[in-house]
C-alpha cells in the first residue's frame, strides 16, 4: 500500500532558506538559490522572483506558517511583504552540509586555478598544473573561507604554500615598459633598474627614454608611484605581459 503524503505538504526544490530570530521566535522564508544575494546586491528587485512561496514560516521544512499575531509582535507589522524584506536584509542563509561541501570544493578549485595562472616553478619558469597546486594547498593546510571570493584569497594561499609545502613556487614576473622624457630617464634610471629583475631592452630616441623590464608584481606600484611623483604626468608605465612564463618569454 503506497504511503500517502499530507495534502498540505509542499515539496520545495532548489530552495535556499533564510532565517531570522526575532522576539524570541524563529522566522524563515523559502527563496530560490542565488536570488538572495542578487536581492541584497540590488540586482533583483522583484520579490516574486526571489521567493518560492510568498509566505513567512516558523519552519519551512515542516511547512509551518508563522501566525499573523507573531509577526505583529516581532516585527511591528503583519504585512508579509514587509516582514519578508526584513528577513531578506538581516536573515542568515541556511546552507546544508552537502551544499557547503560543494561550495568549498568549488571555491578551493577556483583559488588553485588563480594561483596556477599567476605563479611558476622558479627553476623552469613554467606554470604548475592546477592539481599540483591543490595538493600543495592540502600539504600546507590551507583553509579556504567561504565568505570571501577566490581572488582575495590568492595572496594568502601563495604565502601558505611557500611556507608550508615542499612545492617551490613564486609569482610569475610581469613584463612592463617604462616611457619617460629623456631627462627624467637619465635621472631615474638607477631607481627603475633597482625594481627590475631583468632588463630586456633600453632605448633612447629624440626626447624619449624607454626601458622594458621584468619585475615582481609587487614592484608595479613602486614604479607607478615613482613616475607619478617624479614625472609630473609625463611618464607612462605599460603592462606588456601580465604573467611571464617560459612559454611566452
Secondary structure as UniProt FT lines:
FT   TURN            7..8
FT   STRAND          15..22
FT   TURN            23..24
FT   STRAND          25..32
FT   TURN            33..34
FT   HELIX           35..41
FT   HELIX           47..50
FT   STRAND          57..59
FT   TURN            60..63
FT   STRAND          64..65
FT   HELIX           68..75
FT   HELIX           80..90
FT   STRAND          92..94
FT   HELIX           97..118
FT   STRAND          119..120
FT   TURN            122..124
FT   HELIX           130..139
FT   TURN            140..141
FT   TURN            146..147
FT   HELIX           151..153
FT   HELIX           154..164
FT   STRAND          170..171
FT   STRAND          173..181
FT   HELIX           182..194
FT   STRAND          198..205
FT   TURN            206..207
FT   STRAND          208..215
FT   TURN            217..218
FT   HELIX           219..231
FT   TURN            232..233
FT   STRAND          236..244
FT   TURN            246..248
//
